[in-house]
Amino acid sequence: MEKITKTSEIVNVKTGELPYNTSVGGYGLTCIGDDFDDVLCAECANQWNAEDIAENVVGGFVHWEGAPLACDSCNCAIESEYGDPDEEGTG
């Protein structure tokens, strides 16, 4: 599993929102719900107000490689940054 960064370390203190991308490299941020079972895209995680984000989102991570993850809220595909190594080179 990827390194999870605590919500308190990545939330914008001025707006109370989670970033959509990392500050270095601009990689997409994927969020983890409070029970560690929920995967959320940043757009869905940011639908809460700042207090609810702190309560319901444990942290975020970059989905570096592997099959796409599905957001548990909107069901959108969260693509990995470097693709799925099991699919590359087939054919």
C-alpha positions as CSV (number, residue, x, y, z in Angstrom):
1,M,0.0,0.0,0.0
2,E,1.0,3.6,-0.7
3,K,2.2,5.9,2.1
4,I,-0.8,7.7,3.7
5,T,-0.4,11.3,4.7
6,K,-2.6,12.5,7.5
7,T,-5.4,14.8,6.6
8,S,-4.1,17.4,9.1
9,E,-0.8,17.5,7.1
10,I,-2.4,18.1,3.7
11,V,-5.6,20.1,4.3
12,N,-5.4,23.8,3.3
13,V,-5.7,25.7,6.5
14,K,-7.2,28.8,4.8
15,T,-9.9,27.0,2.8
16,G,-10.3,23.8,4.8
17,E,-10.2,21.8,1.6
18,L,-8.1,18.9,0.6
19,P,-5.8,19.4,-2.4
20,Y,-6.7,17.6,-5.7
21,N,-3.0,17.1,-6.5
22,T,0.3,16.9,-4.6
23,S,2.3,20.1,-4.2
24,V,5.4,18.4,-5.7
25,G,4.9,16.8,-9.1
26,G,1.1,17.5,-9.3
27,Y,0.2,13.8,-8.8
28,G,-3.5,13.1,-8.2
29,L,-4.5,12.7,-4.5
30,T,-6.7,9.8,-3.4
31,C,-8.4,10.1,0.0
32,I,-9.0,7.4,2.6
33,G,-12.2,7.4,4.7
34,D,-12.2,7.1,8.5
35,D,-12.7,3.4,8.6
36,F,-9.8,2.8,6.1
37,D,-12.2,0.9,3.8
38,D,-13.5,3.9,1.8
39,V,-11.5,5.3,-1.1
40,L,-12.6,8.7,-2.2
41,C,-11.6,11.0,-5.0
42,A,-10.6,14.5,-3.9
43,E,-13.7,16.0,-5.4
44,C,-16.0,13.8,-3.2
45,A,-13.9,14.3,-0.1
46,N,-14.2,18.1,-0.6
47,Q,-18.0,18.0,-0.6
48,W,-17.8,18.0,3.2
49,N,-17.2,21.1,5.2
50,A,-13.8,21.5,6.9
51,E,-15.0,20.0,10.2
52,D,-16.5,17.0,8.5
53,I,-13.3,16.4,6.4
54,A,-11.3,16.3,9.6
55,E,-13.7,13.8,11.1
56,N,-14.3,11.6,8.0
57,V,-11.1,11.6,6.1
58,V,-8.0,9.9,7.6
59,G,-5.6,11.0,4.9
60,G,-4.5,10.9,1.3
61,F,-2.1,9.0,-0.9
62,V,-0.9,8.9,-4.5
63,H,-2.1,5.8,-6.3
64,W,1.2,5.1,-8.0
65,E,0.5,1.9,-10.0
66,G,-2.0,-0.8,-10.4
67,A,-5.5,-1.2,-11.6
68,P,-7.8,1.8,-11.2
69,L,-9.5,2.3,-7.9
70,A,-13.2,3.2,-7.7
71,C,-14.3,6.1,-5.6
72,D,-16.8,4.7,-3.0
73,S,-18.9,7.8,-3.3
74,C,-19.3,8.6,-7.0
75,N,-17.8,5.4,-8.4
76,C,-15.4,7.3,-10.8
77,A,-12.2,5.5,-11.8
78,I,-9.1,6.7,-10.0
79,E,-6.3,5.9,-12.4
80,S,-2.8,5.1,-11.1
81,E,0.0,7.5,-12.0
82,Y,2.1,4.9,-13.8
83,G,-0.5,2.5,-15.0
84,D,-1.1,-1.2,-14.3
85,P,2.1,-3.2,-14.7
86,D,0.0,-6.3,-15.3
87,E,-1.5,-4.8,-18.5
88,E,1.7,-3.3,-19.9
89,G,3.6,-5.3,-22.5
90,T,0.7,-7.7,-23.4
91,G,-0.1,-8.5,-26.9
